[in-house]
Amino acid sequence: MVFTHSFSASRVFSLLILAFITFCIFYNCSRSDDTKNGEAPPYRMPSDHAFVGDQHCQSCHNKEWDAWKDSHHYLAMAEASEETVLGDFNNVTFSKGYDNYRFYRDEDRFMVEAPGPDGEQGTYEVTYTFGWEPLQQYLVDFGKGKLQALHASWDTEQERWFVLYPDEDIQPDDWLHWTGGAMNWNTMCADCHSTNLRQNYIAEADSFDTQWSSINVSCEACHGPGHDHVTFMESDESSDASVERIRHDLILTRSATQTEEINTCAPCHSLRQGLTGTYVHGKEFYNHYDPSLPHPHLYYPDGQILDEVFEYGSFLQSKMFVEEGVRCTDCHDPHTVQLKANVTDNALCMQCHEPRYNTIDHHFHQVNTEAAQCISCHMPGKYYMEIDFRRDHSFRVPRPDLSKQFGTPNACNDCHSDQSAEWAAEAVEGWYGDEREYHFSETLVKADAQGPDAGRDLMQLIADTTQPEIARATAIWFLGQFPDRHSDDHSLNTLREALHSESPLIRKSAANILDHYPTEIKQSLLTVALGDPVRTVRLSAARGLAEFSSDDFEGEYQNQFRVALTEYQEYLDFNQYFPQGQMSRGQFYEKQGDTEKAIEAYHVALEKDPMFNPARLNLAYLYNSRGQNERAKELLETVVSQEPEYGEAYYSLALILAEDGLLQESLDYFEQASQLLPENSRVLYNHAIALQTLERRDEAEQVYLQAISLDQNNPDYRYGLVTLYLQQNEHEKALEHAEVLNRLMPNNAQIQQLLNFIEQQLQ
């Protein structure tokens, strides 16, 4: 009798990405794109491709420079001074929960008394401002090169102090504490608020030597290093040069394509993971960043924004981006960063859309009201950081019919919150009829609700090249959540084709999920991705194949494997600051067979964040695999105490107890796991085995049947139930399920022998 274990390093990795990435966008340094013989040269900015500062731009581009000086980009970060500090530092106090603050001046210095890393009040100097409106944050120099952002921030509209996490009781050792990693400027925020930032984390000393070219988001943040351009313009050649030659040395100009422009905006307007420290704005985005796909729990199941995901992931879903070629600067002035026209009268949207869309016949609301604004229906939003309202950029049509069926939000009920989704759906149907143009969200919400049973619909979406690439990549992600159900030829052919897609997003998504598949499938499919021209795809392939060595590959694939693995190791090295980075290191070492280093990495992750339970779960799995079940149980009990609603921890505890022969003690944990994971049929199956072994056969029968009701085609569940019935000499019941087993596995000699035995007993 075998109890199936619930731990999975690859599964925990995907869960961890979801949990951690909601807090921040993190920046990583690695190496240049050039490799030779698997070795990566250190990054060096060429001397003739350097940043020169915005003052060099002003002399020729005074109009643009003046516009930029009033923008949020210019005000993104500044040294604390009378001109830049907006908050009230006139000896005012502010309290929230157990935290008390006092803001005051010490001559020309801005000071704050706040709860420190030991929980005691400390006195700190504010050295930098961060942001401008609707809120301004304040940075404190914590030594060792670390700048930390206070939780207490200034509401510039209401002119009041508030905290970013008002509903959280954040303890000093918590990663979310303002002195902890989540509020560390160097890693969480710096590269999007300054220009040409180099993080320079020194892991051995847990310190930073962070540097920048400009303290704020300057001209070169978007246009790229200005040295070559300035040098040329100061030369004699520039006097009769063509426009194309003048623009040649700049990354982003008016002649840029839609892709080039969005590549410039995306690094700071997307939820993404940095891959290298060599990025220069405007370069290939996917060679330096790995953007998050619009799937739960970052987005709603239909792709609408949920967590703080910024604009990129939703904009790539839109028909405007995919079919109409719309770019950021069609709506936003690139220098002021303000909208180019008014939205209250829909003038901005009417730049491109027909006037008929700005009439009551289209929107069915009174003209010149907020309800009649295009953005109210097509760009609903959410508040982040408590007071910062940001709009969804997928520009979708409201679908209350999907809300009625799947519980997703819709713009109609955002305003008419006193009405039901059914009411809104009926209103829309009355206005526009019951026909709806297909939208990819229909497939995604179905996949979220039905799980593996939506596989056929997902594969159809993946193959539909008329749909947004990011939606198809998300469909691949959904498909990969159930590798045991989607390892058939049809599914694998879908993934094989995805790895050859023209879209880096689709190739990356396919490479990512293959890490969940059996070893032989991974090697067969992922090998081709080792030499992919895009780094994020290569890294996904290297992670998935990390348990192999170069000897497992032939020909050119040997060198491609070495190069990709080197890139991946450097990526891991630069992520050492984060618990997530240590988690990834631990998983890598596990695959490499170095369990001691894996254990060390997981412990470091927990030292950085004692609440980082994905690392605790993997550590428990390692101890369990080494026969150290007592240590594993201690870790799992900590998870349960910290997260009492986390069903996987109860399930894993139940499995370990069962493995140790403590079946009676395991039952409570199985029951808890069943309640918290009602759709997990495997929990029920193992629970049934425990009950059967304890000869509580009536209860075991009911639990087996529950598991079968969730997954009717799983032969393990049927076989377990058949053995139970045979133990009770209930041969007719056993025959019913044995016949189903025979249909599920028609060429299995063991099943046929079992069926023959039962039939003989009934004669």
C-alpha positions in Angstrom: 0.0 0.0 0.0 1.6 3.3 -1.1 0.7 6.7 0.1 1.3 9.3 -2.5 3.3 12.3 -1.2 2.0 15.8 -1.8 5.2 17.8 -1.9 6.6 18.9 -5.3 9.4 21.3 -5.7 8.2 22.5 -9.1 4.7 23.0 -7.8 5.8 24.9 -4.8 7.9 27.1 -7.1 4.9 28.1 -9.1 3.0 28.8 -5.9 5.9 30.9 -4.6 6.0 33.0 -7.7 2.4 33.9 -7.2 2.8 34.7 -3.5 6.0 36.7 -3.7 5.7 38.6 -6.9 2.6 40.4 -5.7 4.8 42.5 -3.4 7.1 44.0 -6.0 9.0 44.0 -9.2 12.5 42.9 -8.5 15.6 43.7 -10.4 18.5 41.4 -11.1 21.9 41.6 -12.7 23.6 38.8 -14.5 25.6 39.1 -17.7 25.6 40.3 -21.2 23.9 38.5 -24.0 27.2 37.2 -25.5 28.5 33.8 -24.4 31.3 31.7 -25.5 32.0 28.1 -24.7 29.5 28.3 -21.8 31.4 31.1 -20.1 29.8 34.5 -19.4 31.9 37.6 -19.6 31.2 40.2 -16.8 29.1 43.2 -17.8 30.9 46.3 -18.9 29.2 49.4 -20.3 31.2 50.3 -23.5 33.0 53.6 -23.0 31.4 55.1 -26.1 27.9 54.0 -25.1 27.6 55.9 -21.8 25.0 57.9 -20.0 25.7 61.7 -20.0 22.8 63.2 -17.9 19.7 65.2 -18.8 21.5 68.6 -18.9 23.1 67.6 -22.2 19.6 67.1 -23.6 18.3 70.5 -22.5 20.4 72.5 -24.8 18.8 71.1 -28.0 15.5 69.8 -26.6 14.4 72.6 -24.3 10.6 72.2 -25.0 10.7 68.5 -24.2 13.0 69.1 -21.2 10.6 71.7 -19.8 7.6 69.3 -20.2 9.6 66.5 -18.5 10.5 68.8 -15.6 6.8 68.9 -14.5 6.3 65.1 -14.9 6.0 62.4 -12.4 9.1 60.8 -14.1 11.2 63.9 -13.1 9.7 63.7 -9.6 10.1 59.9 -9.2 12.9 60.2 -6.7 14.8 63.2 -5.1 17.0 64.1 -2.2 14.9 65.2 0.7 14.6 69.0 0.8 12.2 71.9 1.3 11.3 71.7 -2.4 10.8 68.0 -2.6 9.2 66.9 0.7 5.4 67.2 0.6 4.6 65.5 4.0 4.0 67.4 7.3 7.2 67.2 9.4 6.1 69.9 11.8 6.4 67.7 14.9 3.3 65.7 14.1 2.4 62.3 15.5 0.6 59.5 13.7 -0.5 56.1 15.0 -1.8 53.0 13.4 -2.4 49.9 15.5 0.7 49.3 17.6 2.9 51.5 15.4 3.6 55.1 16.4 5.3 57.7 14.3 6.6 61.2 14.9 7.6 63.4 12.0 9.8 66.5 12.8 12.6 68.7 11.7 16.1 68.9 13.0 17.2 72.1 11.3 17.4 71.2 7.6 17.0 67.5 8.2 13.7 65.5 8.0 13.4 63.1 10.9 11.0 60.3 11.9 10.5 58.3 15.1 9.3 54.8 14.0 9.2 51.2 15.2 12.6 49.7 14.4 13.8 46.2 13.5 13.7 45.2 17.1 10.2 46.6 17.7 11.5 49.5 19.7 11.1 53.1 18.7 14.1 54.5 16.8 15.0 57.8 15.3 15.8 57.9 11.6 16.6 60.5 9.0 14.7 60.7 5.8 17.2 61.0 3.0 15.1 60.7 -0.1 11.6 61.3 -1.3 10.0 58.6 -3.5 7.1 59.5 -5.8 4.9 62.6 -6.0 1.2 62.0 -6.1 -1.3 60.7 -5.1 1.2 59.6 -2.4 4.8 60.2 -1.5 7.0 57.7 0.3 10.1 58.4 2.3 13.4 56.5 2.3 15.7 56.0 5.3 19.4 55.1 5.0 19.7 51.9 7.1 23.5 51.4 6.6 25.2 48.8 4.5 23.9 50.7 1.4 20.3 49.8 2.2 17.5 52.3 1.8 14.2 51.3 3.3 10.8 52.8 2.6 8.6 53.7 5.5 5.1 52.2 5.7 3.8 55.6 6.8 3.3 57.6 3.6 1.9 61.0 2.8 -1.5 61.3 1.0 -1.0 64.4 -1.2 -4.7 64.8 -2.0 -6.1 64.5 1.5 -2.9 65.9 3.1 -2.7 63.2 5.8 -0.4 60.5 6.9 -1.5 56.9 6.3 0.1 53.4 6.2 0.3 51.1 3.2 -1.0 48.0 5.0 -3.6 49.2 7.5 -5.2 45.8 8.0 -2.0 43.9 8.6 -0.4 43.3 12.0 3.2 43.3 10.7 5.8 42.2 13.2 9.4 43.4 13.1 10.8 40.1 11.8 8.2 40.0 9.0 9.4 40.4 5.4 6.7 43.1 5.0 8.0 45.2 7.9 9.3 48.5 6.7 12.8 47.5 7.8 12.4 44.2 6.0 13.1 42.9 2.5 9.7 43.8 1.0 10.3 47.5 1.7 13.9 47.6 0.5 14.4 50.3 -2.1 17.5 48.8 -3.7 15.7 45.6 -4.9 12.0 46.5 -4.9 11.7 49.9 -6.5 15.0 51.5 -7.4 15.4 50.6 -11.0 12.1 52.1 -12.1 12.5 55.4 -10.2 16.1 56.1 -11.3 18.1 55.8 -14.5 20.7 53.2 -15.4 20.5 51.8 -11.9 23.0 49.0 -11.0 21.9 47.2 -7.8 25.3 45.7 -6.9 24.2 43.4 -4.1 27.1 41.9 -2.1 25.6 38.6 -0.8 28.6 37.8 1.5 28.1 41.1 3.4 24.4 41.4 2.8 25.1 44.9 1.6 24.6 47.1 -1.5 26.8 49.4 -3.6 23.8 50.6 -5.6 24.6 53.3 -8.3 22.7 55.2 -10.9 23.3 57.7 -13.7 20.4 60.0 -12.8 18.5 59.9 -9.5 15.1 60.1 -11.3 13.5 58.8 -14.6 15.5 61.0 -17.0 15.6 61.4 -20.7 18.1 58.5 -21.1 15.8 56.2 -19.2 13.7 56.0 -22.3 16.0 57.2 -25.1 19.0 55.2 -24.0 22.6 56.3 -23.3 23.2 59.7 -24.9 27.0 59.7 -25.3 27.0 58.6 -29.0 24.2 61.0 -29.9 25.7 64.0 -28.2 29.2 63.2 -29.6 27.7 63.0 -33.1 25.6 66.2 -32.8 28.7 68.1 -31.6 30.7 66.9 -34.6 30.9 68.6 -38.1 29.1 65.6 -39.6 25.8 66.6 -37.9 25.3 69.8 -39.9 24.0 68.0 -43.1 23.0 64.7 -41.5 19.7 63.1 -42.3 16.9 62.6 -39.7 17.6 58.9 -39.7 21.3 59.5 -39.0 20.5 61.9 -36.2 18.2 59.4 -34.6 20.5 56.5 -35.2 22.2 56.6 -31.8 19.1 56.8 -29.7 17.0 53.9 -28.7 13.5 55.4 -28.7 12.5 58.2 -31.2 9.4 59.1 -33.1 10.3 56.5 -35.8 10.1 53.7 -33.2 7.8 50.8 -33.9 5.0 49.7 -31.6 7.2 46.9 -30.2 10.2 49.1 -29.7 8.1 51.6 -27.8 6.4 49.1 -25.6 9.7 47.4 -24.9 10.8 50.8 -23.4 7.8 51.2 -21.2 7.3 47.6 -20.2 10.3 47.2 -17.8 8.6 49.7 -15.4 5.0 49.2 -16.3 4.8 45.4 -15.9 4.9 42.9 -13.1 8.0 41.1 -14.1 11.1 39.4 -12.8 14.5 40.8 -13.8 16.9 38.4 -15.4 20.0 40.5 -15.9 21.7 43.7 -14.7 22.8 44.7 -18.2 19.5 46.2 -19.4 19.5 49.5 -21.3 16.0 50.8 -21.9 14.7 49.9 -25.4 16.6 46.7 -25.7 14.9 43.3 -26.2 12.5 43.1 -23.2 12.4 39.3 -23.0 16.2 39.0 -22.9 16.2 40.9 -19.6 12.8 40.4 -18.0 10.3 37.6 -17.5 6.8 39.2 -17.3 4.0 37.6 -15.3 1.1 36.1 -17.2 -2.5 37.1 -16.5 -3.5 34.1 -14.4 -4.8 33.7 -10.9 -3.9 34.9 -8.3 -2.3 38.0 -9.9 -5.3 38.6 -12.1 -8.9 37.5 -12.1 -9.4 34.3 -14.0 -10.7 36.2 -17.1 -7.5 38.3 -17.2 -8.8 41.5 -15.5 -6.3 43.1 -13.1 -6.4 42.0 -9.5 -3.1 42.4 -7.7 -0.7 45.2 -8.4 0.3 44.1 -11.9 0.7 47.5 -13.6 -0.4 48.0 -17.3 1.7 45.8 -19.6 0.0 42.5 -18.9 -3.5 43.9 -19.5 -2.6 46.0 -22.5 -1.2 43.0 -24.3 -4.6 41.4 -24.0 -6.4 44.3 -25.7 -7.7 44.4 -29.3 -6.2 47.9 -29.4 -2.7 46.5 -29.1 -3.2 43.3 -31.1 -5.3 44.5 -34.0 -5.1 48.3 -34.1 -1.4 48.9 -33.4 -2.2 51.3 -30.6 0.9 52.3 -28.5 1.4 54.0 -25.1 2.1 57.4 -26.7 -1.2 57.5 -28.6 -2.9 58.3 -25.3 0.0 59.5 -23.1 2.3 62.4 -23.8 5.8 60.9 -23.6 7.3 63.8 -21.8 4.6 65.1 -19.4 3.3 61.5 -19.0 -0.2 63.1 -18.9 -3.2 62.1 -21.1 -3.2 63.8 -24.4 -6.9 64.8 -24.2 -9.8 64.9 -21.8 -11.5 61.7 -20.7 -14.5 63.3 -19.1 -16.1 64.1 -22.4 -14.4 61.1 -24.2 -12.2 63.4 -26.3 -9.3 61.1 -25.8 -11.1 58.0 -27.1 -12.7 59.9 -29.9 -9.3 60.6 -31.4 -9.7 57.2 -33.0 -13.2 55.9 -32.4 -16.3 56.8 -34.3 -18.6 59.5 -32.8 -21.4 57.0 -32.6 -19.7 55.4 -29.6 -20.1 58.7 -27.7 -23.9 58.7 -27.8 -26.6 57.5 -25.6 -27.5 54.9 -28.2 -24.2 53.2 -27.5 -23.6 53.6 -23.8 -27.3 54.0 -22.6 -26.3 56.5 -19.9 -27.0 60.2 -19.6 -24.5 62.3 -21.6 -21.8 64.2 -19.8 -21.9 62.0 -16.7 -19.3 59.7 -15.3 -21.4 56.7 -16.4 -21.2 57.9 -20.0 -17.4 58.0 -20.0 -15.7 55.3 -22.1 -13.2 54.5 -19.3 -16.0 53.8 -16.9 -17.1 50.8 -18.9 -13.9 49.8 -20.7 -11.2 50.7 -18.2 -12.5 49.8 -14.6 -9.8 50.0 -12.0 -8.6 49.2 -8.5 -6.9 51.0 -5.7 -3.3 50.0 -4.9 -1.1 51.2 -2.0 -4.4 52.2 -0.4 -5.1 55.4 -2.4 -3.5 54.9 -5.9 -6.3 54.2 -8.4 -5.1 52.4 -11.6 -7.1 51.4 -14.5 -7.2 48.1 -16.4 -5.7 48.5 -19.8 -7.3 45.5 -21.5 -10.1 47.8 -22.8 -12.6 44.9 -22.7 -16.3 44.9 -23.1 -18.1 44.3 -19.8 -19.3 40.7 -19.4 -21.8 40.4 -16.6 -22.9 37.1 -18.1 -19.5 35.7 -17.2 -19.8 37.3 -13.7 -23.1 35.5 -13.3 -21.6 32.2 -14.2 -18.0 32.4 -12.9 -18.0 35.3 -10.3 -15.6 37.5 -12.2 -16.1 41.3 -11.8 -17.6 43.5 -14.4 -17.8 47.3 -14.9 -21.6 47.4 -14.7 -21.7 46.1 -11.1 -18.8 48.2 -10.2 -21.2 51.2 -10.4 -24.5 49.4 -9.7 -23.2 47.6 -6.7 -26.7 47.3 -5.3 -27.7 45.1 -8.2 -26.9 41.5 -9.1 -24.8 40.2 -12.0 -28.0 38.6 -13.3 -29.6 42.1 -13.4 -26.7 43.5 -15.3 -26.5 40.6 -17.8 -30.2 41.0 -18.6 -29.7 44.8 -19.2 -26.8 44.2 -21.6 -28.8 41.5 -23.4 -31.7 43.9 -23.7 -29.5 46.6 -25.3 -27.3 44.5 -27.6 -29.0 41.1 -28.0 -27.9 37.7 -26.8 -25.1 37.3 -29.4 -21.5 37.8 -28.1 -18.4 37.9 -30.1 -16.0 35.2 -28.7 -13.5 36.5 -26.2 -10.6 34.4 -24.9 -11.7 35.1 -21.3 -14.6 32.7 -21.9 -12.0 29.9 -22.1 -9.8 31.1 -19.3 -12.7 31.3 -16.8 -13.9 27.9 -17.9 -10.4 26.5 -17.3 -10.3 28.1 -13.8 -13.6 26.6 -12.9 -13.4 23.2 -14.6 -9.7 22.5 -14.3 -8.4 19.6 -16.5 -11.8 19.1 -18.1 -11.2 22.4 -20.0 -8.2 20.9 -21.8 -9.7 20.8 -25.3 -10.9 24.4 -25.1 -7.4 25.5 -23.9 -5.7 23.7 -26.8 -8.1 25.4 -29.2 -7.2 28.8 -27.8 -3.5 28.0 -27.8 -3.7 27.2 -31.5 -5.8 30.2 -32.5 -3.3 32.7 -33.8 -5.9 35.5 -34.0 -6.0 35.7 -30.2 -3.6 37.8 -28.1 -0.3 36.0 -27.6 -0.4 36.7 -23.8 -3.9 35.0 -23.7 -2.6 32.0 -25.5 0.5 31.8 -23.2 -1.9 31.9 -20.2 -3.9 29.1 -21.7 -0.6 27.1 -21.8 -0.2 27.9 -18.1 -3.6 26.6 -17.3 -2.9 23.4 -19.3 0.3 22.9 -17.3 -1.5 22.9 -13.9 -2.6 19.3 -14.6 0.4 17.5 -16.3 -0.9 14.1 -15.3 -4.1 14.8 -17.3 -2.4 16.5 -20.2 0.4 14.2 -21.1 -1.4 12.6 -24.1 -0.2 13.0 -27.7 -2.6 15.8 -28.5 -1.5 17.9 -25.5 2.2 17.2 -26.0 1.9 18.1 -29.7 0.3 21.4 -28.6 3.3 22.1 -26.4 5.8 21.0 -29.0 4.3 23.5 -31.5 4.2 26.2 -28.8 8.0 25.8 -28.3 8.4 26.7 -32.0 6.0 29.7 -31.9 7.1 33.1 -33.2 6.0 34.5 -29.8 8.6 34.5 -27.0 5.7 34.7 -24.5 4.3 31.5 -25.8 7.6 29.7 -26.0 8.5 30.8 -22.5 5.1 29.7 -21.1 5.5 26.2 -22.7 9.1 25.9 -21.4 7.9 26.9 -17.9 5.2 24.4 -17.5 7.2 21.5 -18.9 9.2 21.6 -15.7 6.1 19.9 -14.1 6.1 17.0 -16.6 7.8 13.6 -16.3 11.6 13.6 -16.9 11.5 11.8 -20.2 8.9 14.2 -21.6 10.9 17.2 -20.4 14.1 16.1 -22.1 12.3 15.2 -25.3 10.6 18.6 -25.7 12.7 21.1 -23.8 16.0 20.4 -25.4 15.1 22.5 -28.4 14.5 25.5 -26.1 18.1 25.5 -24.8 19.3 27.4 -27.9 16.3 29.7 -28.1 17.3 33.3 -29.1 15.5 34.8 -26.2 17.0 34.5 -22.7 13.8 34.0 -20.7 13.0 30.9 -22.8 16.6 29.5 -22.3 16.4 30.1 -18.5 13.0 28.2 -18.3 14.6 25.3 -20.3 17.7 25.3 -18.1 15.5 25.2 -14.9 13.4 22.4 -16.3 16.5 20.3 -17.3 18.7 21.1 -14.3 18.7 17.4 -13.2 20.6 16.5 -16.3 24.3 16.9 -17.2 25.8 17.9 -20.6 26.6 14.2 -21.2 22.8 13.6 -21.5 22.8 15.7 -24.7 24.3 15.2 -28.1 25.9 17.5 -30.6 25.2 21.2 -30.5 22.8 20.6 -27.6 25.7 19.9 -25.2 27.1 23.3 -25.5 23.7 24.9 -25.5 22.9 23.2 -22.3 26.2 24.4 -20.7 25.5 27.9 -21.8 21.9 28.0 -20.6 22.8 26.4 -17.3 25.5 29.0 -16.8 23.0 31.7 -17.5 20.6 30.2 -15.0 23.2 29.9 -12.3 24.2 33.5 -12.7 20.5 34.5 -12.6 20.2 32.5 -9.3 23.4 34.2 -7.9 22.0 37.6 -8.5 18.7 36.8 -6.8 20.3 35.8 -3.5 18.8 38.7 -1.7 15.3 37.4 -1.9 13.7 34.5 -0.1 12.4 33.6 -3.6 15.9 33.6 -4.9 17.1 31.3 -2.1 14.1 29.1 -2.8 15.0 28.8 -6.4 18.6 28.0 -5.5 17.4 25.2 -3.2 15.3 23.7 -6.0 18.2 23.9 -8.4 20.5 22.1 -5.9 17.8 19.5 -5.3 17.7 18.7 -9.0 21.5 18.6 -9.1 21.5 16.1 -6.3 23.2 18.4 -3.8 20.8 18.1 -0.9 23.1 19.7 1.6 23.3 22.9 -0.4 19.5 22.7 -1.0 18.8 22.5 2.7 21.2 25.4 3.4 19.4 27.6 0.7 16.0 26.8 2.2 17.3 27.7 5.7 18.6 31.0 4.4 15.2 31.8 2.8 13.6 31.3 6.2 16.2 33.4 7.9 15.3 36.2 5.5 11.6 35.7 6.0 10.3 33.4 8.8 6.9 33.4 7.2 8.2 32.1 3.9 6.4 28.8 4.0 7.0 27.5 0.4 10.7 27.1 1.5 9.6 25.5 4.7 7.5 23.0 2.7 10.3 22.1 0.4 12.6 21.7 3.4 10.1 19.4 5.0 10.0 17.3 1.8 13.8 17.0 1.8 13.9 15.9 5.4 11.1 13.4 4.7 13.1 12.0 1.7 16.1 11.5 4.0 14.0 9.7 6.6 14.1 12.6 9.0 10.4 12.7 9.5 10.4 14.3 13.0 12.1 17.4 11.5 9.7 17.3 8.6 6.7 17.2 11.0 8.1 20.1 13.0 8.3 22.2 9.9 4.8 21.3 8.7 3.3 22.0 12.2 4.9 25.5 11.9 3.2 26.0 8.6 -0.2 24.9 10.0 0.2 27.3 13.0 1.1 30.2 10.7 -1.4 29.4 7.9 -4.2 27.4 9.5 -6.2 27.5 6.2 -3.4 26.0 4.1 -4.7 22.5 3.2 -1.5 21.2 1.6 0.3 21.3 5.0 -2.4 19.2 6.7 -2.3 16.8 3.8 1.5 16.4 4.0 1.4 15.9 7.7 -1.2 13.2 7.2 1.0 11.5 4.7 4.0 11.5 6.9 2.1 10.1 9.9 0.7 7.4 7.6 4.1 6.7 6.4 5.3 6.2 10.0 2.4 3.8 10.6 0.5 6.3 12.7 -2.7 5.9 10.8 -5.1 6.8 13.6 -3.2 10.0 14.2 -3.3 10.8 10.5 -7.0 10.8 10.1 -7.6 14.2 11.7 -5.2 15.7 9.3 -6.7 13.9 6.3 -10.2 15.3 7.3 -8.8 18.8 7.7 -7.1 18.6 4.3 -10.3 17.3 2.7 -12.3 20.2 4.0 -9.7 22.8 2.9 -9.0 21.1 -0.5 -12.4 19.9 -1.5 -11.5 19.5 -5.1 -8.3 17.5 -4.5 -9.3 13.9 -5.2 -5.9 12.6 -4.2 -6.4 13.7 -0.6 -9.6 11.7 -0.5 -7.9 8.7 -2.1 -5.1 8.6 0.5 -7.6 9.2 3.3 -9.6 6.2 2.0 -6.5 4.0 2.1 -5.9 5.0 5.7 -9.5 4.2 6.7 -9.3 0.9 4.8 -6.1 -0.1 6.5 -7.7 0.6 9.9 -10.7 -1.6 8.8 -13.1 1.3 8.9 -14.5 0.0 5.7 -17.8 1.8 5.5 -16.1 5.1 5.9 -13.4 4.1 3.4 -16.1 3.2 0.8 -17.7 6.7 1.1 -14.4 8.5 0.7 -13.4 6.3 -2.3 -16.7 7.2 -3.9 -16.1 10.9 -3.2 -12.7 10.7 -4.9 -14.2 8.9 -7.9 -16.9 11.5 -8.2 -14.2 14.1 -8.6 -12.1 12.1 -11.1 -14.1 9.3 -12.6 -11.3 8.1 -14.9 -8.6 7.6 -12.4 -7.8 3.9 -12.3 -6.1 4.1 -8.9 -9.3 5.1 -7.2 -11.3 2.3 -8.8 -8.7 -0.2 -8.0 -8.6 0.8 -4.3 -12.4 0.5 -4.1 -12.4 -2.9 -5.8 -9.9 -4.2 -3.2 -12.1 -2.8 -0.4 -15.1 -4.6 -1.8 -13.2 -7.9 -2.2 -12.2 -7.6 1.4 -15.9 -7.4 2.3 -16.8 -10.2 -0.2 -19.1 -7.7 -2.0 -18.3 -9.1 -5.4 -21.1 -7.5 -7.3 -20.0 -4.0 -6.3 -16.4 -5.0 -7.0 -17.5 -6.2 -10.5 -19.1 -2.9 -11.4 -15.9 -1.0 -10.8 -13.6 -3.7 -12.2 -15.5 -3.4 -15.5 -14.9 0.3 -15.5 -11.2 -0.4 -14.8 -11.1 -2.7 -17.7 -12.5 0.0 -20.0 -10.0 2.5 -18.7 -7.1 0.1 -19.1 -8.2 -2.4 -21.8 -4.9 -4.1 -22.4 -3.8 -4.5 -18.8 -3.3 -8.2 -18.0 -3.5 -7.6 -14.2 -6.9 -5.9 -14.5 -8.2 -8.7 -16.8 -7.1 -11.3 -14.2 -8.8 -9.4 -11.5 -12.0 -9.2 -13.5 -11.9 -12.9 -14.3 -11.4 -13.7 -10.6 -14.4 -11.6 -9.6 -16.6 -13.2 -12.3 -15.6 -16.6 -11.0 -16.6 -15.7 -7.5 -20.0 -14.7 -8.7 -20.7 -18.0 -10.5 
